[in-house]
Amino acid sequence: MSEQEKADRGGLLWPTLWVSGTAVLTAVLPLTVGDRLPDRLATHWRGGTANGSMPLWAACLVPALIWAVLGAAGLPALRRSDPLLRVWTLAGLLSGGVLFLGLQSAAVRANLDRADWHGARLPLGWFLGGLAAALLTGLAVRLLGGRGLSAAAPPAPAGPVLELPEGERLAWFSRADNPALRVLAAVCGPLAAVALLGSATGLFGAEWGWPLFAVSAVVGLAAGCCSSVRVRVSDTGLEVALGVFGLPTRRWALAELESARVEDRLPSQVGGWGYRLSGRGTTVMLRAGACLVVRIRATGHDFAVSVDDAERGAALLNALRARQDA
């Protein structure tokens, strides 16, 4: 066996153990309190009310088998040469195991000490807790695993440089918008307000009114913050303001930037629309095409923003940096 084959097999050992271990735990979990569960377990829900069931053995095996198949399908991607793909795959495998365990725990909690599955009620806190734990696990793995992706990045290509008249102060402003994200924010904002009002007054059922408010509020806020961007380059540095109200805003002084350049990027290359983290650094992706890309001196990471007239902004930024260094 070659050294590369040994390394590949060693790299798959712990993920394989994780997938198999969480699948077994998912199957065994209901059996640990089997004497407190009904003969058939509620496993399908409409809102918080049960509308479908399985016998105990099926409620144990079906989710475990689904997770085992999904996890096994993802393991080969860990042998691919693309480091970004490996990080995303690992994040998916770890969060998937947490998700299936969390959902199985919620199902067991719903059926616990019930004489019949028809009386089961989905515990919203357990359900949302499982989703949150899975999301945070995947996000943590992605952030921690992605730290080294940009560290070994090659030197940034030389960008354009603008000729600055001696003693003259120049500034550059630009912006970009994403109409689809604006529409999404415009729809989710009022929906969140209606859901909040209806849940607070008792007009909507608590089992679906509060989740509707939470989801629509988060989606609306995220879409609103990523629906537009304003960029400013001046002798104070670079400023990138997101959203209608310019919040959040990121700022870098000229001394904090190593270089500026222009790159054509697609949403598929950076993971989609909005504020994206990928192997190419951080990208504010509102539209495909030219992006202003800066290399952060302290971290060696790239920050990119899709904005109009990006080449002029990069040229001015490089010229201002050169003037400051002179």
Secondary structure per residue as TSV (DSSP state, phi and psi in degrees):
chain	resnum	aa	ss	phi	psi
A	1	M	-	360.0	132.3
A	2	S	-	-74.6	164.2
A	3	E	H	-63.4	-36.0
A	4	Q	H	-65.6	-40.9
A	5	E	H	-64.2	-40.1
A	6	K	H	-62.2	-41.4
A	7	A	H	-65.0	-41.0
A	8	D	H	-63.4	-43.4
A	9	R	H	-67.8	-38.9
A	10	G	H	-65.1	-35.7
A	11	G	H	-71.0	-21.2
A	12	L	H	-92.1	-12.2
A	13	L	H	-61.1	-56.2
A	14	W	H	-67.9	-41.9
A	15	P	H	-59.9	-38.1
A	16	T	H	-65.6	-42.6
A	17	L	H	-63.1	-37.4
A	18	W	H	-63.6	-48.2
A	19	V	H	-62.8	-48.3
A	20	S	H	-66.5	-40.1
A	21	G	H	-65.4	-44.7
A	22	T	H	-69.7	-30.8
A	23	A	H	-65.4	-42.7
A	24	V	H	-64.9	-43.6
A	25	L	H	-63.1	-38.6
A	26	T	H	-60.5	-40.1
A	27	A	H	-72.3	-37.2
A	28	V	H	-82.2	-26.6
A	29	L	G	-51.1	-48.9
A	30	P	G	-63.9	-29.4
A	31	L	G	-69.3	-24.1
A	32	T	G	-66.5	-22.4
A	33	V	G	-127.4	31.4
A	34	G	G	-57.3	-31.2
A	35	D	G	-72.8	-10.2
A	36	R	G	-108.7	9.1
A	37	L	S	-111.7	150.9
A	38	P	-	-69.9	169.4
A	39	D	S	-62.8	-36.7
A	40	R	E	-116.1	138.5
A	41	L	E	-104.1	136.9
A	42	A	E	-66.0	124.4
A	43	T	E	-129.2	-9.3
A	44	H	E	-125.5	145.0
A	45	W	E	-137.1	146.7
A	46	R	E	-121.3	107.6
A	47	G	T	66.8	-121.7
A	48	G	T	-105.5	4.4
A	49	T	E	-102.2	136.2
A	50	A	E	-71.0	135.1
A	51	N	E	-134.7	17.9
A	52	G	E	-167.1	153.7
A	53	S	E	-145.1	167.9
A	54	M	E	-140.1	153.3
A	55	P	E	-64.7	160.6
A	56	L	H	-55.6	-43.8
A	57	W	H	-63.6	-37.4
A	58	A	H	-71.5	-38.5
A	59	A	H	-64.2	-25.1
A	60	C	H	-78.6	-47.4
A	61	L	H	-83.6	-38.4
A	62	V	H	-60.1	-54.6
A	63	P	H	-63.8	-33.8
A	64	A	H	-65.0	-41.3
A	65	L	H	-68.9	-39.6
A	66	I	H	-59.7	-46.7
A	67	W	H	-66.6	-39.0
A	68	A	H	-62.0	-41.5
A	69	V	H	-66.7	-46.0
A	70	L	H	-63.2	-45.0
A	71	G	H	-63.6	-42.9
A	72	A	H	-64.3	-34.2
A	73	A	H	-67.3	-28.4
A	74	G	H	-85.7	-20.3
A	75	L	G	-59.4	-41.9
A	76	P	G	-58.5	-25.4
A	77	A	G	-66.2	-20.9
A	78	L	G	-70.4	-13.0
A	79	R	G	-95.2	-1.6
A	80	R	S	-73.3	157.3
A	81	S	S	-79.6	-19.5
A	82	D	-	-72.6	113.3
A	83	P	H	-64.6	-34.4
A	84	L	H	-65.2	-41.8
A	85	L	H	-62.0	-39.4
A	86	R	H	-65.5	-40.6
A	87	V	H	-64.8	-46.0
A	88	W	H	-62.3	-40.2
A	89	T	H	-64.3	-44.8
A	90	L	H	-62.1	-41.4
A	91	A	H	-61.2	-41.3
A	92	G	H	-66.1	-39.0
A	93	L	H	-67.7	-44.9
A	94	L	H	-68.2	-44.1
A	95	S	H	-69.1	-32.4
A	96	G	H	-64.3	-42.5
A	97	G	H	-61.6	-42.8
A	98	V	H	-64.2	-40.0
A	99	L	H	-63.3	-48.3
A	100	F	H	-66.4	-37.3
A	101	L	H	-65.5	-40.1
A	102	G	H	-66.0	-43.3
A	103	L	H	-67.4	-38.7
A	104	Q	H	-65.2	-38.7
A	105	S	H	-62.0	-41.6
A	106	A	H	-64.1	-39.3
A	107	A	H	-66.1	-41.8
A	108	V	H	-64.3	-43.6
A	109	R	H	-61.4	-37.6
A	110	A	H	-65.7	-33.5
A	111	N	H	-94.5	-7.6
A	112	L	T	-62.8	129.4
A	113	D	T	61.5	25.2
A	114	R	-	-94.4	136.5
A	115	A	S	-74.4	-29.1
A	116	D	S	-145.7	146.5
A	117	W	G	-64.9	-22.3
A	118	H	G	-63.5	-24.1
A	119	G	G	-87.7	0.0
A	120	A	-	-70.4	143.2
A	121	R	B	-128.4	131.0
A	122	L	-	-66.1	122.0
A	123	P	-	-75.6	106.4
A	124	L	H	-59.9	-39.8
A	125	G	H	-62.8	-42.8
A	126	W	H	-64.8	-42.5
A	127	F	H	-63.4	-50.7
A	128	L	H	-66.5	-34.0
A	129	G	H	-63.1	-40.6
A	130	G	H	-63.8	-42.6
A	131	L	H	-63.3	-43.7
A	132	A	H	-64.6	-41.6
A	133	A	H	-62.9	-41.4
A	134	A	H	-65.2	-42.9
A	135	L	H	-63.7	-45.1
A	136	L	H	-66.4	-36.3
A	137	T	H	-62.4	-49.4
A	138	G	H	-61.9	-41.0
A	139	L	H	-65.3	-41.6
A	140	A	H	-63.3	-43.4
A	141	V	H	-64.4	-41.4
A	142	R	H	-64.4	-43.2
A	143	L	H	-69.2	-45.5
A	144	L	H	-69.3	-41.1
A	145	G	H	-72.2	-24.5
A	146	G	T	-87.0	-4.4
A	147	R	T	-61.6	-36.9
A	148	G	T	-86.5	-4.9
A	149	L	T	-68.6	-38.1
A	150	S	T	-90.7	-14.6
A	151	A	T	-64.6	-34.3
A	152	A	T	-95.9	14.8
A	153	A	-	-65.6	146.2
A	154	P	-	-68.2	161.8
A	155	P	-	-55.3	141.6
A	156	A	-	-65.3	138.5
A	157	P	-	-60.9	150.1
A	158	A	-	-64.2	132.9
A	159	G	-	-98.6	176.4
A	160	P	-	-69.0	154.5
A	161	V	-	-131.1	129.4
A	162	L	-	-89.5	140.6
A	163	E	-	-80.7	117.3
A	164	L	-	-99.6	128.1
A	165	P	-	-62.0	142.6
A	166	E	T	-59.3	127.3
A	167	G	T	78.0	-1.2
A	168	E	-	-91.1	139.4
A	169	R	-	-105.6	126.1
A	170	L	-	-123.2	154.8
A	171	A	-	-139.6	153.6
A	172	W	E	-130.6	132.8
A	173	F	E	-125.4	144.4
A	174	S	E	-157.3	169.2
A	175	R	E	-154.9	167.9
A	176	A	E	-151.8	152.5
A	177	D	E	-132.5	153.9
A	178	N	-	-123.9	101.7
A	179	P	H	-60.1	-35.4
A	180	A	H	-63.4	-42.0
A	181	L	H	-69.0	-32.4
A	182	R	H	-65.7	-41.8
A	183	V	H	-63.1	-43.0
A	184	L	H	-60.3	-43.6
A	185	A	H	-65.1	-39.3
A	186	A	H	-66.2	-30.3
A	187	V	H	-80.3	-45.6
A	188	C	H	-72.0	-31.5
A	189	G	H	-60.7	-57.4
A	190	P	H	-62.3	-34.7
A	191	L	H	-62.2	-41.0
A	192	A	H	-63.9	-40.1
A	193	A	H	-64.2	-42.9
A	194	V	H	-64.4	-43.8
A	195	A	H	-63.6	-39.5
A	196	L	H	-64.5	-45.6
A	197	L	H	-64.4	-44.8
A	198	G	H	-65.6	-37.5
A	199	S	H	-72.2	-39.7
A	200	A	H	-68.3	-32.3
A	201	T	H	-91.5	-6.2
A	202	G	T	85.4	4.0
A	203	L	S	-67.2	-36.7
A	204	F	S	-102.3	151.5
A	205	G	-	-66.8	138.7
A	206	A	H	-64.3	-28.6
A	207	E	H	-70.3	-19.8
A	208	W	H	-126.5	-18.9
A	209	G	H	-67.9	-48.1
A	210	W	H	-67.9	-42.5
A	211	P	H	-60.1	-38.0
A	212	L	H	-62.8	-41.8
A	213	F	H	-62.4	-46.8
A	214	A	H	-61.9	-46.5
A	215	V	H	-66.7	-48.0
A	216	S	H	-66.3	-34.9
A	217	A	H	-67.3	-45.0
A	218	V	H	-65.6	-45.7
A	219	V	H	-64.4	-43.4
A	220	G	H	-64.0	-42.0
A	221	L	H	-65.7	-43.7
A	222	A	H	-63.6	-43.7
A	223	A	H	-65.4	-40.3
A	224	G	H	-64.3	-40.3
A	225	C	H	-69.5	-25.3
A	226	C	T	-107.2	10.8
A	227	S	S	-82.2	-20.6
A	228	S	E	-152.1	161.0
A	229	V	E	-146.9	141.3
A	230	R	E	-121.7	133.2
A	231	V	E	-123.4	137.3
A	232	R	E	-133.4	129.8
A	233	V	E	-118.6	127.5
A	234	S	E	-151.5	-174.4
A	235	D	T	-71.8	-5.2
A	236	T	T	-89.2	-12.6
A	237	G	E	126.9	-149.3
A	238	L	E	-113.8	134.5
A	239	E	E	-129.0	128.5
A	240	V	E	-123.8	114.3
A	241	A	E	-112.3	127.3
A	242	L	E	-100.8	149.3
A	243	G	T	80.6	172.2
A	244	V	T	-62.1	-36.6
A	245	F	T	-97.4	8.6
A	246	G	T	70.9	26.5
A	247	L	-	-129.5	134.4
A	248	P	S	-77.2	165.1
A	249	T	E	-125.3	135.9
A	250	R	E	-115.3	138.4
A	251	R	E	-133.3	142.5
A	252	W	E	-134.3	133.8
A	253	A	-	-73.5	160.4
A	254	L	G	-57.4	-38.3
A	255	A	G	-67.0	-18.8
A	256	E	G	-84.7	-9.4
A	257	L	E	-106.1	134.9
A	258	E	E	-87.8	-40.1
A	259	S	E	-164.7	167.1
A	260	A	E	-137.2	144.0
A	261	R	E	-153.7	179.1
A	262	V	E	-121.5	134.6
A	263	E	E	-135.2	144.1
A	264	D	E	-87.0	123.5
A	265	R	E	-130.2	149.8
A	266	L	-	-113.4	152.7
A	267	P	H	-55.7	-35.0
A	268	S	H	-66.2	-22.2
A	269	Q	H	-83.6	-20.2
A	270	V	H	-118.5	3.2
A	271	G	T	100.6	10.1
A	272	G	S	122.8	-161.7
A	273	W	S	-93.5	157.3
A	274	G	E	96.4	-150.1
A	275	Y	E	-90.8	105.8
A	276	R	E	-116.7	143.4
A	277	L	E	-113.7	128.6
A	278	S	E	-151.4	-176.4
A	279	G	T	-65.4	-13.6
A	280	R	T	-94.9	12.7
A	281	G	E	97.5	-150.1
A	282	T	E	-101.5	134.0
A	283	T	E	-132.1	129.5
A	284	V	E	-93.2	99.8
A	285	M	E	-104.6	103.3
A	286	L	S	-107.2	-24.5
A	287	R	S	-156.5	151.0
A	288	A	S	-70.6	150.7
A	289	G	E	126.6	-150.3
A	290	A	E	-66.1	136.0
A	291	C	E	-127.4	141.8
A	292	L	E	-80.6	121.1
A	293	V	E	-119.9	126.9
A	294	V	E	-120.3	144.5
A	295	R	E	-98.1	121.1
A	296	I	E	-79.5	125.5
A	297	R	T	-65.2	-42.4
A	298	A	T	-68.4	-35.6
A	299	T	T	-106.8	-20.1
A	300	G	-	76.1	6.2
A	301	H	-	-87.7	157.2
A	302	D	E	-98.6	143.3
A	303	F	E	-123.9	125.9
A	304	A	E	-125.7	147.5
A	305	V	E	-139.8	128.5
A	306	S	E	-79.2	115.4
A	307	V	-	-151.2	153.9
A	308	D	T	-69.7	148.3
A	309	D	T	57.2	41.9
A	310	A	H	-64.7	-32.7
A	311	E	H	-63.7	-41.6
A	312	R	H	-65.8	-38.7
A	313	G	H	-63.6	-43.1
A	314	A	H	-64.5	-40.2
A	315	A	H	-63.8	-42.9
A	316	L	H	-67.5	-41.0
A	317	L	H	-61.5	-43.8
A	318	N	H	-64.9	-38.7
A	319	A	H	-66.3	-41.2
A	320	L	H	-67.0	-37.0
A	321	R	H	-64.4	-44.0
A	322	A	H	-63.2	-39.7
A	323	R	H	-65.0	-39.4
A	324	Q	H	-68.2	-37.2
A	325	D	H	-75.1	-19.9
A	326	A	-	-69.5	360.0
